[in-house]
């Protein structure tokens, strides 16, 4: 490394084999903190190797690494391994069309633990992989909250691996908040795998499947998980095992049951204590906007006999996770990376709407972070109908984008049913600080008439649920 510029800056020559264009962009600095920093290569017509220029030497100001069209090979990753640990405020890594392979992706993932805990966003767009190994970014030990995999030629097989990474019967990803799978080759089968992953996932708030090949069959599968759905035989068996295990753990922790396990009076007293616990858990203001999984977990802590009785009778109500809370906006904004968002229609209040949407999603993410003791979704209250067990649909997902697929009015009917259910389920909680379930549902530019009655009804139902448009209407009403 040699100094070639004015004091306070340095220049480093990179390997001459690097090709393409590389750019590292960081947030604008406030006045008095110097200019923003950019890394770029010289134009192709010049024979000199690309150079890195850093205006300030303070690595604590680096929040994002952005490399575009620059071949990232093992040697570059070796440089990363030495540089990344020093970037204590790094929040995002964006590698766009850098020629990743399944091998270099594995090496890149192994480097992520070296990064600061502030790293929350990874974007690997335009990097198609033969083995579709993107799912490795969503491992159980992953800390990535926002993942963008657009334009990677992901097919139904890749979607299957990603769906399994979202959740299986044994495990569920609890850190990923947003997943962008737009501009890929996912069809009905792949959409079904993603829907399977959403059955037991209670952390994902934002999902984009825009510009894919999803038709009605895949659309109906996605709509199915947004309303009560029937548990499979394996899920029912696993649910019973979890209930028995929870009852056994509760008995071992309860002094009364250990001393007088055969006393009917003590069993009733234990049940009353369980009810009191629920009342205490629901009181704190920070969890008032939703009955968190933590609260549900307390509610489920009963004796083994009570758990069995519940499995048979099933008088459960739909859970109410995921409603956003505005008071935590300042707390949620610290150390977070902007969540990807869709373009909003032009008009009054667009800029404010974008800020509001980001704020709501960040607030919801903060609530999920606080609810660290997330209960297994199979322990949520269920309904029993005609000998079948039905679990409430996924109400944590706030944003679903299916723009420009191949969905017809047949698929729309499924989403209309799901939205009607979520609207009806949220009515008893009108006093809460936000609706439950989907706040945004993008279905435009598909294979149906935009004026068809089904699509019109969906829009009418979703309009009051959209907090951005609701605030715009309130501001307009106040102005007039």
NUDRENDREN-329412 format. One record per residue (C-alpha): x, y, z; chain; residue in one letter. Coordinates in nm, 2 decimals. Layout:
{{X, Y, Z}, "A", "A"} ...
END
This chain:
{{0.00, 0.00, 0.00}, "A", "X"} {{0.14, 0.34, -0.10}, "A", "X"} {{0.02, 0.69, -0.03}, "A", "X"} {{-0.04, 0.88, -0.35}, "A", "X"} {{-0.28, 1.16, -0.25}, "A", "X"} {{-0.34, 1.43, 0.00}, "A", "X"} {{-0.33, 1.36, 0.37}, "A", "X"} {{-0.62, 1.17, 0.51}, "A", "X"} {{-0.66, 0.95, 0.20}, "A", "X"} {{-0.49, 0.65, 0.06}, "A", "X"} {{-0.48, 0.44, -0.26}, "A", "X"} {{-0.43, 0.07, -0.30}, "A", "X"} {{-0.35, -0.11, -0.62}, "A", "X"} {{-0.57, -0.42, -0.67}, "A", "X"} {{-0.48, -0.74, -0.87}, "A", "X"} {{-0.47, -0.67, -1.24}, "A", "X"} {{-0.68, -0.98, -1.32}, "A", "X"} {{-1.00, -0.81, -1.18}, "A", "X"} {{-1.23, -0.73, -1.46}, "A", "X"} {{-1.56, -0.55, -1.50}, "A", "X"} {{-1.68, -0.27, -1.28}, "A", "X"} {{-1.67, -0.25, -0.90}, "A", "X"} {{-1.85, 0.01, -0.69}, "A", "X"} {{-1.87, 0.03, -0.31}, "A", "X"} {{-2.12, 0.29, -0.20}, "A", "X"} {{-2.18, 0.42, 0.15}, "A", "X"} {{-2.45, 0.64, 0.30}, "A", "X"} {{-2.39, 1.02, 0.26}, "A", "X"} {{-2.20, 1.17, 0.55}, "A", "X"} {{-2.33, 1.46, 0.75}, "A", "X"} {{-2.16, 1.80, 0.71}, "A", "X"} {{-1.82, 1.81, 0.88}, "A", "X"} {{-1.76, 1.44, 0.83}, "A", "X"} {{-1.61, 1.46, 0.49}, "A", "X"} {{-1.74, 1.33, 0.15}, "A", "X"} {{-1.89, 0.99, 0.08}, "A", "X"} {{-1.66, 0.71, -0.03}, "A", "X"} {{-1.67, 0.53, -0.36}, "A", "X"} {{-1.46, 0.25, -0.51}, "A", "X"} {{-1.45, 0.23, -0.88}, "A", "X"} {{-1.22, 0.10, -1.16}, "A", "X"} {{-1.07, 0.29, -1.44}, "A", "X"} {{-1.25, 0.28, -1.79}, "A", "X"} {{-1.18, -0.04, -1.99}, "A", "X"} {{-0.98, 0.14, -2.26}, "A", "X"} {{-0.71, 0.23, -2.01}, "A", "X"} {{-0.45, -0.05, -1.95}, "A", "X"} {{-0.38, 0.04, -1.59}, "A", "X"} {{-0.52, -0.19, -1.32}, "A", "X"} {{-0.82, -0.08, -1.12}, "A", "X"} {{-0.74, 0.11, -0.80}, "A", "X"} {{-0.92, 0.16, -0.47}, "A", "X"} {{-0.96, 0.51, -0.33}, "A", "X"} {{-1.07, 0.57, 0.02}, "A", "X"} {{-1.12, 0.94, 0.12}, "A", "X"} {{-1.10, 0.86, 0.49}, "A", "X"} {{-0.91, 0.60, 0.68}, "A", "X"} {{-1.17, 0.54, 0.95}, "A", "X"} {{-1.31, 0.19, 0.88}, "A", "X"} {{-1.59, 0.25, 1.13}, "A", "X"} {{-1.78, 0.47, 0.88}, "A", "X"} {{-1.81, 0.18, 0.62}, "A", "X"} {{-2.17, 0.05, 0.63}, "A", "X"} {{-2.21, -0.11, 0.28}, "A", "X"} {{-1.99, -0.30, 0.04}, "A", "X"} {{-2.12, -0.29, -0.32}, "A", "X"} {{-1.93, -0.47, -0.60}, "A", "X"} {{-2.08, -0.47, -0.95}, "A", "X"} {{-1.96, -0.67, -1.25}, "A", "X"} {{-1.62, -0.75, -1.09}, "A", "X"} {{-1.51, -1.11, -1.09}, "A", "X"} {{-1.50, -1.23, -0.73}, "A", "X"} {{-1.27, -1.53, -0.71}, "A", "X"} {{-1.09, -1.71, -0.42}, "A", "X"} {{-0.81, -1.45, -0.42}, "A", "X"} {{-1.06, -1.17, -0.37}, "A", "X"} {{-1.24, -1.36, -0.10}, "A", "X"} {{-0.90, -1.41, 0.07}, "A", "X"} {{-0.87, -1.03, 0.07}, "A", "X"} {{-1.22, -1.01, 0.22}, "A", "X"} {{-1.12, -1.24, 0.50}, "A", "X"} {{-0.86, -0.98, 0.61}, "A", "X"} {{-1.07, -0.67, 0.56}, "A", "X"} {{-1.41, -0.76, 0.68}, "A", "X"} {{-1.33, -0.80, 1.06}, "A", "X"} {{-1.21, -0.44, 1.07}, "A", "X"} {{-1.55, -0.30, 0.94}, "A", "X"} {{-1.72, -0.28, 1.27}, "A", "X"} {{-2.03, -0.09, 1.13}, "A", "X"} {{-2.08, -0.30, 0.82}, "A", "X"} {{-2.45, -0.35, 0.75}, "A", "X"} {{-2.48, -0.47, 0.39}, "A", "X"} {{-2.29, -0.66, 0.13}, "A", "X"} {{-2.41, -0.63, -0.23}, "A", "X"} {{-2.25, -0.85, -0.50}, "A", "X"} {{-2.41, -0.79, -0.84}, "A", "X"} {{-2.30, -1.01, -1.13}, "A", "X"} {{-1.97, -1.10, -0.99}, "A", "X"} {{-1.95, -1.45, -1.13}, "A", "X"} {{-2.01, -1.64, -0.81}, "A", "X"} {{-2.00, -2.02, -0.83}, "A", "X"} {{-2.13, -2.28, -0.58}, "A", "X"} {{-1.78, -2.31, -0.45}, "A", "X"} {{-1.71, -1.94, -0.40}, "A", "X"} {{-2.05, -1.90, -0.25}, "A", "X"} {{-1.96, -2.16, 0.02}, "A", "X"} {{-1.64, -1.97, 0.08}, "A", "X"} {{-1.82, -1.64, 0.11}, "A", "X"} {{-2.07, -1.79, 0.36}, "A", "X"} {{-1.78, -1.91, 0.57}, "A", "X"} {{-1.65, -1.55, 0.58}, "A", "X"} {{-1.98, -1.40, 0.72}, "A", "X"} {{-1.91, -1.50, 1.08}, "A", "X"} {{-1.60, -1.27, 1.06}, "A", "X"} {{-1.82, -0.97, 1.00}, "A", "X"} {{-1.96, -0.75, 1.26}, "A", "X"} {{-2.30, -0.84, 1.42}, "A", "X"} {{-2.44, -0.53, 1.25}, "A", "X"} {{-2.43, -0.71, 0.91}, "A", "X"} {{-2.80, -0.77, 0.83}, "A", "X"} {{-2.84, -0.75, 0.45}, "A", "X"} {{-2.69, -0.96, 0.18}, "A", "X"} {{-2.77, -0.91, -0.19}, "A", "X"} {{-2.64, -1.16, -0.45}, "A", "X"} {{-2.83, -1.06, -0.77}, "A", "X"} {{-2.73, -1.18, -1.11}, "A", "X"} {{-2.53, -1.47, -0.99}, "A", "X"} {{-2.69, -1.80, -1.13}, "A", "X"} {{-2.55, -2.11, -0.97}, "A", "X"} {{-2.57, -2.46, -1.13}, "A", "X"} {{-2.64, -2.63, -0.79}, "A", "X"} {{-2.88, -2.37, -0.67}, "A", "X"} {{-2.71, -2.35, -0.33}, "A", "X"} {{-2.85, -2.02, -0.22}, "A", "X"} {{-3.03, -2.19, 0.06}, "A", "X"} {{-2.70, -2.22, 0.25}, "A", "X"} {{-2.74, -1.85, 0.33}, "A", "X"} {{-3.04, -1.93, 0.53}, "A", "X"} {{-2.89, -2.18, 0.77}, "A", "X"} {{-3.00, -2.21, 1.13}, "A", "X"} {{-2.68, -2.02, 1.24}, "A", "X"} {{-2.74, -1.74, 0.98}, "A", "X"} {{-2.78, -1.39, 1.11}, "A", "X"} {{-2.90, -1.25, 0.77}, "A", "X"} {{-3.23, -1.06, 0.80}, "A", "X"} {{-3.26, -0.93, 0.44}, "A", "X"} {{-3.17, -1.15, 0.15}, "A", "X"} {{-3.21, -1.06, -0.22}, "A", "X"} {{-3.16, -1.33, -0.49}, "A", "X"} {{-3.31, -1.16, -0.79}, "A", "X"} {{-3.22, -1.26, -1.14}, "A", "X"} {{-3.04, -1.58, -1.05}, "A", "X"} {{-3.23, -1.83, -1.27}, "A", "X"} {{-3.37, -2.00, -0.96}, "A", "X"} {{-3.60, -2.28, -1.07}, "A", "X"} {{-3.84, -2.51, -0.89}, "A", "X"} {{-3.56, -2.72, -0.75}, "A", "X"} {{-3.39, -2.41, -0.61}, "A", "X"} {{-3.73, -2.30, -0.47}, "A", "X"} {{-3.76, -2.63, -0.30}, "A", "X"} {{-3.43, -2.59, -0.12}, "A", "X"} {{-3.52, -2.23, -0.02}, "A", "X"} {{-3.86, -2.35, 0.11}, "A", "X"} {{-3.70, -2.62, 0.32}, "A", "X"} {{-3.46, -2.35, 0.46}, "A", "X"} {{-3.76, -2.14, 0.56}, "A", "X"} {{-3.90, -2.42, 0.77}, "A", "X"} {{-3.94, -2.79, 0.81}, "A", "X"} {{-4.11, -3.01, 1.06}, "A", "X"} {{-3.80, -3.00, 1.28}, "A", "X"} {{-3.65, -2.66, 1.22}, "A", "X"} {{-3.75, -2.31, 1.12}, "A", "X"} {{-3.55, -2.00, 1.02}, "A", "X"} {{-3.59, -1.73, 1.28}, "A", "X"} {{-3.38, -1.45, 1.15}, "A", "X"} {{-3.48, -1.38, 0.79}, "A", "X"} {{-3.72, -1.09, 0.77}, "A", "X"} {{-3.73, -1.02, 0.39}, "A", "X"} {{-3.66, -1.25, 0.09}, "A", "X"} {{-3.66, -1.12, -0.27}, "A", "X"} {{-3.69, -1.39, -0.53}, "A", "X"} {{-3.80, -1.17, -0.82}, "A", "X"} {{-3.70, -1.22, -1.18}, "A", "X"} {{-3.64, -1.59, -1.16}, "A", "X"} {{-3.79, -1.91, -1.31}, "A", "X"} {{-4.01, -2.03, -1.03}, "A", "X"} {{-4.33, -2.20, -1.14}, "A", "X"} {{-4.62, -2.36, -0.97}, "A", "X"} {{-4.42, -2.64, -0.82}, "A", "X"} {{-4.16, -2.40, -0.68}, "A", "X"} {{-4.44, -2.17, -0.54}, "A", "X"} {{-4.58, -2.48, -0.36}, "A", "X"} {{-4.24, -2.54, -0.20}, "A", "X"} {{-4.22, -2.18, -0.08}, "A", "X"} {{-4.58, -2.21, 0.05}, "A", "X"} {{-4.47, -2.52, 0.25}, "A", "X"} {{-4.19, -2.32, 0.40}, "A", "X"} {{-4.44, -2.05, 0.51}, "A", "X"} {{-4.65, -2.31, 0.70}, "A", "X"} {{-4.43, -2.31, 1.00}, "A", "X"} {{-4.22, -2.00, 0.95}, "A", "X"} {{-4.30, -1.71, 1.18}, "A", "X"} {{-4.02, -1.46, 1.11}, "A", "X"} {{-4.05, -1.37, 0.74}, "A", "X"} {{-4.24, -1.04, 0.69}, "A", "X"} {{-4.16, -0.96, 0.33}, "A", "X"} {{-4.16, -1.19, 0.03}, "A", "X"} {{-4.13, -1.10, -0.34}, "A", "X"} {{-4.20, -1.36, -0.61}, "A", "X"} {{-4.25, -1.09, -0.88}, "A", "X"} {{-4.16, -1.16, -1.24}, "A", "X"} {{-4.17, -1.54, -1.22}, "A", "X"} {{-4.38, -1.82, -1.39}, "A", "X"} {{-4.64, -1.88, -1.12}, "A", "X"} {{-4.98, -1.98, -1.24}, "A", "X"} {{-5.31, -2.06, -1.06}, "A", "X"} {{-5.19, -2.38, -0.89}, "A", "X"} {{-4.90, -2.21, -0.73}, "A", "X"} {{-5.11, -1.91, -0.64}, "A", "X"} {{-5.37, -2.12, -0.46}, "A", "X"} {{-5.09, -2.29, -0.26}, "A", "X"} {{-4.96, -1.96, -0.14}, "A", "X"} {{-5.31, -1.83, -0.06}, "A", "X"} {{-5.38, -2.15, 0.14}, "A", "X"} {{-5.12, -2.08, 0.40}, "A", "X"} {{-5.27, -1.74, 0.47}, "A", "X"} {{-5.59, -1.89, 0.62}, "A", "X"} {{-5.66, -2.19, 0.84}, "A", "X"} {{-5.51, -2.50, 0.68}, "A", "X"} {{-5.53, -2.87, 0.76}, "A", "X"} {{-5.23, -3.03, 0.93}, "A", "X"} {{-5.07, -3.33, 0.77}, "A", "X"} {{-5.05, -3.66, 0.95}, "A", "X"} {{-4.68, -3.60, 1.03}, "A", "X"} {{-4.76, -3.25, 1.16}, "A", "X"} {{-5.03, -3.39, 1.39}, "A", "X"} {{-4.80, -3.65, 1.53}, "A", "X"} {{-4.52, -3.39, 1.59}, "A", "X"} {{-4.78, -3.16, 1.75}, "A", "X"} {{-4.88, -3.43, 2.00}, "A", "X"} {{-4.52, -3.51, 2.08}, "A", "X"} {{-4.45, -3.14, 2.15}, "A", "X"} {{-4.76, -3.11, 2.37}, "A", "X"} {{-4.66, -3.41, 2.58}, "A", "X"} {{-4.30, -3.29, 2.60}, "A", "X"} {{-4.42, -2.94, 2.72}, "A", "X"} {{-4.65, -3.09, 2.97}, "A", "X"} {{-4.37, -3.31, 3.11}, "A", "X"} {{-4.14, -3.01, 3.14}, "A", "X"} {{-4.41, -2.81, 3.32}, "A", "X"} {{-4.47, -3.09, 3.57}, "A", "X"} {{-4.10, -3.12, 3.65}, "A", "X"} {{-4.08, -2.74, 3.72}, "A", "X"} {{-4.40, -2.72, 3.93}, "A", "X"} {{-4.34, -2.77, 4.30}, "A", "X"} {{-4.71, -2.85, 4.37}, "A", "X"} {{-4.73, -3.12, 4.11}, "A", "X"} {{-4.41, -3.28, 4.24}, "A", "X"} {{-4.53, -3.30, 4.60}, "A", "X"} {{-4.90, -3.37, 4.55}, "A", "X"} {{-4.92, -3.49, 4.19}, "A", "X"} {{-5.23, -3.70, 4.26}, "A", "X"} {{-5.42, -3.41, 4.43}, "A", "X"} {{-5.71, -3.29, 4.21}, "A", "X"} {{-5.71, -2.96, 4.41}, "A", "X"} {{-5.35, -2.89, 4.33}, "A", "X"} {{-5.40, -2.97, 3.96}, "A", "X"} {{-5.68, -2.71, 3.95}, "A", "X"} {{-5.46, -2.46, 4.14}, "A", "X"} {{-5.18, -2.52, 3.88}, "A", "X"} {{-5.42, -2.45, 3.60}, "A", "X"} {{-5.53, -2.13, 3.77}, "A", "X"} {{-5.17, -2.02, 3.80}, "A", "X"} {{-5.13, -2.08, 3.43}, "A", "X"} {{-5.42, -1.85, 3.35}, "A", "X"} {{-5.27, -1.58, 3.58}, "A", "X"} {{-4.94, -1.61, 3.40}, "A", "X"} {{-5.11, -1.53, 3.07}, "A", "X"} {{-5.27, -1.22, 3.21}, "A", "X"} {{-4.94, -1.09, 3.34}, "A", "X"} {{-4.76, -1.16, 3.01}, "A", "X"} {{-5.02, -0.98, 2.81}, "A", "X"} {{-4.99, -0.66, 3.02}, "A", "X"} {{-4.66, -0.51, 2.91}, "A", "X"} {{-4.71, -0.22, 2.66}, "A", "X"} {{-4.44, -0.32, 2.42}, "A", "X"} {{-4.62, -0.65, 2.34}, "A", "X"} {{-4.97, -0.51, 2.35}, "A", "X"} {{-4.98, -0.47, 1.97}, "A", "X"} {{-4.97, -0.85, 1.92}, "A", "X"} {{-5.00, -1.16, 2.13}, "A", "X"} {{-4.65, -1.27, 2.09}, "A", "X"} {{-4.53, -1.62, 2.05}, "A", "X"} {{-4.38, -1.57, 2.39}, "A", "X"} {{-4.73, -1.52, 2.53}, "A", "X"} {{-4.87, -1.81, 2.35}, "A", "X"} {{-4.58, -2.02, 2.49}, "A", "X"} {{-4.68, -1.93, 2.84}, "A", "X"} {{-5.04, -2.01, 2.77}, "A", "X"} {{-4.94, -2.35, 2.65}, "A", "X"} {{-4.75, -2.44, 2.97}, "A", "X"} {{-5.01, -2.67, 3.12}, "A", "X"} {{-4.99, -3.02, 3.27}, "A", "X"} {{-4.97, -3.32, 3.05}, "A", "X"} {{-5.33, -3.42, 3.11}, "A", "X"} {{-5.45, -3.07, 3.02}, "A", "X"} {{-5.24, -3.08, 2.70}, "A", "X"} {{-5.40, -3.41, 2.59}, "A", "X"} {{-5.74, -3.27, 2.67}, "A", "X"} {{-5.67, -2.97, 2.45}, "A", "X"} {{-5.56, -3.19, 2.17}, "A", "X"} {{-5.89, -3.37, 2.17}, "A", "X"} {{-6.12, -3.08, 2.22}, "A", "X"} {{-5.93, -2.80, 2.04}, "A", "X"} {{-6.13, -2.49, 2.14}, "A", "X"} {{-5.84, -2.28, 2.00}, "A", "X"} {{-5.86, -1.93, 1.86}, "A", "X"} {{-5.65, -1.79, 1.58}, "A", "X"} {{-5.32, -1.65, 1.69}, "A", "X"} {{-5.25, -1.29, 1.66}, "A", "X"} {{-4.88, -1.24, 1.58}, "A", "X"} {{-4.70, -0.97, 1.38}, "A", "X"} {{-4.90, -0.65, 1.43}, "A", "X"} {{-4.66, -0.36, 1.41}, "A", "X"} {{-4.61, -0.10, 1.69}, "A", "X"} {{-4.50, 0.25, 1.62}, "A", "X"} {{-4.36, 0.34, 1.96}, "A", "X"} {{-4.06, 0.11, 1.89}, "A", "X"} {{-3.96, 0.29, 1.56}, "A", "X"} {{-3.66, 0.47, 1.70}, "A", "X"} {{-3.54, 0.15, 1.87}, "A", "X"} {{-3.59, -0.06, 1.56}, "A", "X"} {{-3.41, 0.19, 1.33}, "A", "X"} {{-3.08, 0.15, 1.51}, "A", "X"} {{-2.83, -0.07, 1.33}, "A", "X"} {{-3.09, -0.18, 1.07}, "A", "X"} {{-3.06, -0.19, 0.70}, "A", "X"} {{-3.34, -0.05, 0.47}, "A", "X"} {{-3.58, -0.33, 0.38}, "A", "X"} {{-3.63, -0.36, 0.00}, "A", "X"} {{-3.96, -0.22, -0.12}, "A", "X"} {{-4.17, -0.20, -0.43}, "A", "X"} {{-4.22, 0.11, -0.64}, "A", "X"} {{-4.53, 0.29, -0.53}, "A", "X"} {{-4.78, 0.46, -0.76}, "A", "X"} {{-4.70, 0.82, -0.84}, "A", "X"} {{-4.90, 1.08, -0.66}, "A", "X"} {{-4.94, 1.27, -0.34}, "A", "X"} {{-4.75, 1.14, -0.03}, "A", "X"} {{-4.53, 0.89, -0.22}, "A", "X"} {{-4.21, 0.98, -0.04}, "A", "X"} {{-4.37, 0.98, 0.30}, "A", "X"} {{-4.53, 0.65, 0.21}, "A", "X"} {{-4.20, 0.48, 0.15}, "A", "X"} {{-4.07, 0.60, 0.48}, "A", "X"} {{-4.38, 0.48, 0.66}, "A", "X"} {{-4.35, 0.14, 0.49}, "A", "X"} {{-3.99, 0.10, 0.60}, "A", "X"} {{-4.08, 0.21, 0.95}, "A", "X"} {{-4.36, -0.04, 0.98}, "A", "X"} {{-4.15, -0.33, 0.86}, "A", "X"} {{-3.86, -0.23, 1.09}, "A", "X"} {{-4.10, -0.20, 1.39}, "A", "X"} {{-4.24, -0.55, 1.31}, "A", "X"} {{-3.89, -0.69, 1.28}, "A", "X"} {{-3.80, -0.54, 1.62}, "A", "X"} {{-4.10, -0.71, 1.78}, "A", "X"} {{-3.98, -1.04, 1.64}, "A", "X"} {{-3.63, -0.98, 1.78}, "A", "X"} {{-3.78, -0.91, 2.12}, "A", "X"} {{-3.99, -1.23, 2.11}, "A", "X"} {{-3.67, -1.45, 2.13}, "A", "X"} {{-3.86, -1.74, 2.29}, "A", "X"} {{-4.06, -1.81, 1.98}, "A", "X"} {{-4.30, -2.09, 2.03}, "A", "X"} {{-4.32, -2.37, 1.78}, "A", "X"} {{-4.62, -2.29, 1.54}, "A", "X"} {{-4.74, -2.64, 1.59}, "A", "X"} {{-4.82, -2.54, 1.95}, "A", "X"} {{-5.06, -2.26, 1.84}, "A", "X"} {{-5.43, -2.31, 1.91}, "A", "X"} {{-5.60, -2.53, 1.66}, "A", "X"} {{-5.95, -2.61, 1.54}, "A", "X"} {{-6.10, -2.96, 1.50}, "A", "X"} {{-6.34, -3.01, 1.22}, "A", "X"} {{-6.47, -3.34, 1.09}, "A", "X"} {{-6.19, -3.53, 1.25}, "A", "X"} {{-5.92, -3.30, 1.10}, "A", "X"} {{-5.69, -3.06, 1.27}, "A", "X"} {{-5.67, -2.70, 1.13}, "A", "X"} {{-5.40, -2.45, 1.23}, "A", "X"} {{-5.45, -2.08, 1.18}, "A", "X"} {{-5.28, -1.95, 0.87}, "A", "X"} {{-4.96, -1.75, 0.86}, "A", "X"} {{-5.04, -1.40, 0.99}, "A", "X"} {{-4.68, -1.28, 1.03}, "A", "X"} {{-4.62, -1.22, 0.66}, "A", "X"} {{-4.70, -0.85, 0.59}, "A", "X"} {{-4.60, -0.81, 0.23}, "A", "X"} {{-4.65, -1.05, -0.06}, "A", "X"} {{-4.55, -0.95, -0.41}, "A", "X"} {{-4.67, -1.16, -0.71}, "A", "X"} {{-4.65, -0.89, -0.97}, "A", "X"} {{-4.62, -1.01, -1.34}, "A", "X"} {{-4.68, -1.38, -1.30}, "A", "X"} {{-4.94, -1.58, -1.49}, "A", "X"} {{-5.22, -1.58, -1.24}, "A", "X"} {{-5.59, -1.58, -1.36}, "A", "X"} {{-5.91, -1.52, -1.18}, "A", "X"} {{-5.90, -1.88, -1.05}, "A", "X"} {{-5.59, -1.79, -0.84}, "A", "X"} {{-5.75, -1.46, -0.74}, "A", "X"} {{-6.04, -1.65, -0.58}, "A", "X"} {{-5.79, -1.81, -0.34}, "A", "X"} {{-5.64, -1.48, -0.24}, "A", "X"} {{-5.99, -1.33, -0.20}, "A", "X"} {{-6.08, -1.60, 0.05}, "A", "X"} {{-5.76, -1.56, 0.24}, "A", "X"} {{-5.79, -1.18, 0.26}, "A", "X"} {{-6.16, -1.21, 0.37}, "A", "X"} {{-6.05, -1.45, 0.65}, "A", "X"} {{-5.77, -1.22, 0.77}, "A", "X"} {{-6.00, -0.92, 0.77}, "A", "X"} {{-6.26, -1.10, 0.97}, "A", "X"} {{-6.00, -1.24, 1.21}, "A", "X"} {{-5.86, -0.90, 1.28}, "A", "X"} {{-6.20, -0.73, 1.36}, "A", "X"} {{-6.20, -0.84, 1.73}, "A", "X"} {{-5.87, -0.65, 1.77}, "A", "X"} {{-5.97, -0.32, 1.62}, "A", "X"} {{-5.82, -0.15, 1.93}, "A", "X"} {{-5.47, -0.28, 1.85}, "A", "X"} {{-5.22, -0.06, 1.68}, "A", "X"} {{-5.23, -0.24, 1.34}, "A", "X"} {{-5.41, -0.50, 1.14}, "A", "X"} {{-5.30, -0.87, 1.14}, "A", "X"} {{-5.17, -1.05, 0.84}, "A", "X"} {{-5.11, -0.90, 0.50}, "A", "X"} {{-5.08, -0.52, 0.48}, "A", "X"} {{-4.97, -0.52, 0.11}, "A", "X"} {{-5.06, -0.77, -0.16}, "A", "X"} {{-4.94, -0.70, -0.51}, "A", "X"} {{-5.12, -0.90, -0.79}, "A", "X"} {{-5.11, -0.65, -1.08}, "A", "X"} {{-4.99, -0.73, -1.43}, "A", "X"} {{-5.11, -1.09, -1.42}, "A", "X"} {{-5.34, -1.28, -1.66}, "A", "X"} {{-5.67, -1.12, -1.56}, "A", "X"} {{-5.87, -0.81, -1.63}, "A", "X"} {{-5.78, -0.54, -1.38}, "A", "X"} {{-6.15, -0.45, -1.37}, "A", "X"} {{-6.27, -0.80, -1.28}, "A", "X"} {{-6.49, -0.82, -0.97}, "A", "X"} {{-6.26, -1.05, -0.77}, "A", "X"} {{-5.96, -0.82, -0.81}, "A", "X"} {{-6.17, -0.52, -0.73}, "A", "X"} {{-6.29, -0.68, -0.41}, "A", "X"} {{-5.94, -0.77, -0.30}, "A", "X"} {{-5.83, -0.41, -0.36}, "A", "X"} {{-6.12, -0.28, -0.16}, "A", "X"} {{-6.04, -0.52, 0.13}, "A", "X"} {{-5.67, -0.44, 0.13}, "A", "X"} {{-5.71, -0.06, 0.11}, "A", "X"} {{-5.80, 0.01, 0.47}, "A", "X"} {{-5.53, -0.24, 0.58}, "A", "X"} {{-5.25, -0.05, 0.41}, "A", "X"} {{-5.11, 0.18, 0.69}, "A", "X"} {{-4.94, 0.40, 0.43}, "A", "X"} {{-5.25, 0.48, 0.24}, "A", "X"} {{-5.45, 0.50, 0.56}, "A", "X"} {{-5.22, 0.77, 0.69}, "A", "X"} {{-5.24, 0.96, 0.36}, "A", "X"} {{-5.62, 0.96, 0.38}, "A", "X"} {{-5.60, 1.09, 0.74}, "A", "X"} {{-5.36, 1.37, 0.64}, "A", "X"} {{-5.59, 1.46, 0.34}, "A", "X"} {{-5.89, 1.47, 0.57}, "A", "X"} {{-5.71, 1.69, 0.82}, "A", "X"} {{-5.60, 1.93, 0.55}, "A", "X"} {{-5.95, 1.97, 0.42}, "A", "X"} 
END
